[in-house]
Amino acid sequence: MDKGVYCLVLASNAARPVRIGRLGVREFAGGWYVYVGSALGSGGLARAERHIRLHLLRDRAPRWHIDHLLVDPGFRLAAVVQAATPRHVECDLARTIGGAPVPGFGCSDCSCRSHLFFRPEYPVAEVVSAFRALGLHARIKTIKNESDKDRV
């Protein structure tokens, strides 16, 4: 099983409040969000597939911060960008992507300000550039949802 790092690219077509576990209710603007995650655990990059399944099926209660957005009907998972690597680069990737952070999101096990960043425009090219800046070969998976025609 490949281990590595990944980014989830999500869209929200309107501003909305979402309860994010212990972080409480956060207001999310309409636009694009990039979540940076690590896949160095036993499941490796299959973790990204778990996120896709959760989003499409919405069949489990949220466990992690990102799960709250994945099950929220106002968010659409648009793409997954991932790279195989044995290196711990999640925080480096988050810093390289940077931008408008959602404070405290997805970074409870590190000292980063956030692992979720807002973008007003579709960010996949920018995310791929961040992977390249760290010497990583990015693979992109576009996620098609039934309701895409009505979304950002």
ZABAPA-256101 format. One record per atom (N, C-alpha, C): x, y, z; residue in three letters. Coordinates in steps of 0.02 Angstrom, whole numbers, plus 50000, padded with zeros to 5 digits. Last residue first. Layout:
XYZAla/...
# end
This chain:
489565125649607Val/490125130149591Val/490555126949538Val/488145116149539Arg/488635118249588Arg/489145123249561Arg/487305109149457Asp/487025114549495Asp/487515117749544Asp/488005098549403Lys/487755103649357Lys/487485109749393Lys/488255089349508Asp/488765094049486Asp/488505099749443Asp/487485079349565Ser/487225086149566Ser/487725091349542Ser/488225067549557Glu/487595068049519Glu/487355075249514Glu/489975070449541Asn/489375069749583Asn/488765070749539Asn/491575065049513Lys/490955067049481Lys/490375065449528Lys/493165070049548Ile/492585066649577Ile/491965069349543Ile/494755066949481Thr/494165071249481Thr/493565067149504Thr/496315065249541Lys/495705061449530Lys/495125066249535Lys/498015066849503Ile/497375070249512Ile/496805065449496Ile/499585065649577Arg/499075062249537Arg/498405065449554Arg/501175073349582Ala/500465073549599Ala/500045069549549Ala/502675070049644His/502305068849582His/501565068249599His/503635081949735Leu/503155076549734Leu/502805076149667Leu/504445092649770Gly/504745086949736Gly/504295080849733Gly/503815103549816Leu/504095099049867Leu/504395092749836Leu/503325109049702Ala/503815113049740Ala/504155108849794Ala/502345099649668Arg/502975099949630Arg/503515103749668Arg/501355103449761Phe/501645096649763Phe/502325096749728Phe/501085116349712Ala/501335115549780Ala/501655108649788Ala/500545113149586Ser/501175116949590Ser/501495116349659Ser/499355107049627Val/499855103049592Val/500535106549594Val/498725118549679Val/498885112949723Val/499425108549692Val/498535126049562Glu/498935128749617Glu/499165123249665Glu/497655117649494Ala/498305119249464Ala/498785121849518Ala/496525117749584Val/496915111749572Val/497595113149542Val/495615128149628Pro/496325128349647Pro/496765122349626Pro/494445139549570Tyr/494635132549567Tyr/495385131849576Tyr/494375154049681Glu/494385150949615Glu/494605143649620Glu/494455157849813Pro/493865159949776Pro/493815156449707Pro/494915146549941Arg/495095149549877Arg/494455151849843Arg/495465142150106Phe/494945144650060Phe/495265147549997Phe/496135127550182Phe/496235134250154Phe/495705135950103Phe/496645117650316Leu/496095119150269Leu/496145126450248Leu/497515115950415His/497635111750357His/497055112350307His/498255128950517Ser/497695125550486Ser/497945120750433Ser/499405131750589Arg/498815135850602Arg/498185132450574Arg/500355118050657Cys/500125122250602Cys/499505126150622Cys/500825108950748Ser/500825115950769Ser/500615120750712Ser/499775094150762Cys/500385097750743Cys/500335105050764Cys/498555088350783Asp/499145084450801Asp/499795087650779Asp/497565096450734Ser/497595095550807Ser/498205091550829Ser/497225101250608Cys/497925101550630Cys/497995100650705Cys/495945103150558Gly/496345097550534Gly/497065097350557Gly/495845119850597Phe/495525114550560Phe/496035109350536Phe/496345131250656Gly/496275125250697Gly/496005119250660Gly/495605142850545Pro/496025141650603Pro/495845135250642Pro/495685141050385Val/495145140250433Val/495505138250498Val/496705153050294Pro/496595146950332Pro/495935147050370Pro/497075158650140Ala/496605160250194Ala/496435153850233Ala/498745152750109Gly/498135156350091Gly/497715157650152Gly/499605136950084Gly/499455143150120Gly/498805146350098Gly/500455128050015Ile/499805129949987Ile/499585136550018Ile/501545127450103Thr/501655129250033Thr/501005131450000Thr/500945122950221Arg/501275129550219Arg/501375131950148Arg/500495110350178Ala/500015115350203Ala/500315122350201Ala/501735104450149Leu/501245105650096Leu/500735110850116Leu/502265103750278Asp/502615107550226Asp/502145109250168Asp/501325095150336Cys/501375102050360Cys/501745106450310Cys/501575083350258Glu/500905086250264Glu/500945093650284Glu/502725075950247Val/502705082450213Val/502035086050218Val/503675063950290His/503155067750326His/503135074850297His/503995052250158Arg/504175058050199Arg/503565061150232Arg/503665042750069Pro/503755040450137Pro/503895046150186Pro/502395045649948Thr/503025047849978Thr/503075044750048Thr/501295048649816Ala/501615043649858Ala/502275046449884Ala/500035060949815Ala/500705058749794Ala/500965053649843Ala/498505068249753Gln/498905064349800Gln/499585062649771Gln/497005076549752Val/497685076849726Val/498115073149776Val/495355075049710Val/495855072849757Val/496525073149721Val/493895085549685Ala/494515082249663Ala/494935080049723Ala/492655089049741Ala/492765089749669Ala/493375085949644Ala/491405087049852Leu/492095084949840Leu/492215084749765Leu/490375099849904Arg/490475094849852Arg/491225093349847Arg/489255105250031Phe/489935104550005Phe/489965098849955Phe/487995104850083Gly/488195111050050Gly/488895110850021Gly/487815093150153Pro/487535093550085Pro/487735099950048Pro/489185086150237Asp/488745091850233Asp/488475092550162Asp/490155076550234Val/489455074250241Val/488955079950236Val/491325084050220Leu/491175078850171Leu/490455076350175Leu/491345091950334Leu/491225095150268Leu/491025089950216Leu/491585082150428His/491005086550437His/490845090150372His/492805076650393Asp/492195072650383Asp/491575076950387Asp/493775085450437Ile/493595085550366Ile/492955081750353Ile/493875081750575His/493635088250554His/493385088150482His/493255064650595Trp/493795069650589Trp/493495076250567Trp/491955059050598Arg/492445057550650Arg/492985062950653Arg/490215059250559Pro/490885062250553Pro/491325060350612Pro/489365043650532Ala/489425049950569Ala/490135052650560Ala/489045037250367Arg/489345036850434Arg/489345043750466Arg/488625039050237Asp/488335033550275Asp/488615032750346Asp/488845046150119Arg/488625049650180Arg/488285044750227Arg/489265042449992Leu/488755038450026Leu/488445041950086Leu/490185052449952Leu/489685050049906Leu/489105046349940Leu/490975054450069His/490625060050036His/490055057549991His/491465041650096Leu/491055045150146Leu/490655050650113Leu/492205039349977Arg/491625035149994Arg/491165038650044Arg/493205049249993Ile/492755049249935Ile/492125045249950Ile/493835045050111His/493515051550108His/493015051950050His/494335032750068Arg/493855032950122Arg/493475039550122Arg/495275037249975Glu/494695033549951Glu/494145033250004Glu/496215042450063Ala/495855047050018Ala/495235043649990Ala/496665030650122Arg/496305035550163Arg/495915040450119Arg/497465024450034Ala/496765022250035Ala/496345026850079Ala/498745028350058Leu/498335032750017Leu/497615030350009Leu/498805019550215Gly/499125023250161Gly/498635027750123Gly/498405012150322Gly/497995011850261Gly/498295015450202Gly/499355015250422Ser/499315008450395Ser/498905007950331Ser/499915032150379Gly/499695026750424Gly/499625020150387Gly/500125042250293Leu/500705038350311Leu/500535032550358Leu/499395052550232Ala/499205045650221Ala/499805041150235Ala/498765068450283Ser/499315063550281Ser/499035056550272Ser/498015082350196Gly/498005076650241Gly/498605072150231Gly/497275097850171Val/497895094050166Val/497895088550218Val/495975104750077Tyr/496155101350140Tyr/496775097150128Tyr/495375118950006Val/495895113749998Val/496065111150068Val/493875125449937Tyr/494285123849996Tyr/494765118249979Tyr/492975138549854Trp/493365132349852Trp/493785131649916Trp/491365145549889Gly/491995145349851Gly/492325138649857Gly/490565154250019Gly/490495150549957Gly/491155150949918Gly/491285152650184Ala/491075156550126Ala/490965151950067Ala/490755146050334Phe/491145144650274Phe/490855148750217Phe/490875147650505Glu/490545150250446Glu/491015149150386Glu/490745134750627Arg/491165139250587Arg/490765141450526Arg/490395128750785Val/490115131050722Val/490595135950690Val/491725118350853Gly/491095122050856Gly/490865124050786Gly/492795110350871Leu/492935117250847Leu/492305121550851Leu/492285097950899Arg/492485102150956Arg/492665109250935Arg/491375097250748Gly/491575093950811Gly/491715098850867Gly/490885109250668Ile/491485105150657Ile/491705102350725Ile/489445114650592Arg/489725112550657Arg/490285107750643Arg/489375127650478Val/489435120450486Val/489735119150555Val/488495140250386Pro/488805138050448Pro/488835130450450Pro/488885146450222Arg/488475142250266Arg/488855140850330Arg/488795153550059Ala/489035154050128Ala/488575149850172Ala/488775142149919Ala/488505147749957Ala/488795147750027Ala/489365131349860Asn/489085136349815Asn/488775142349852Asn/490915124549890Ser/490285126449922Ser/489995132049881Ser/492045111249856Ala/491705117349835Ala/491075118249877Ala/493675104449887Leu/492955104549897Leu/492675111349875Leu/494955093649870Val/494715100049844Val/493955099849847Val/496155086649972Leu/495465086149949Leu/495265093149928Leu/497765080349952Cys/497355086249961Cys/496665084649934Cys/498995069550032Tyr/498455071049985Tyr/498125077650001Tyr/500395058550042Val/500065064750063Val/499525066150011Val/500825041650084Gly/500955048150054Gly/500585053850085Gly/501025024550034Lys/500925029550086Lys/501075036250054Lys/500325010649951Asp/500705016949948Asp/500525021450007Asp/500424994150000Met/500005000050000Met/500445006250000Met/
# end
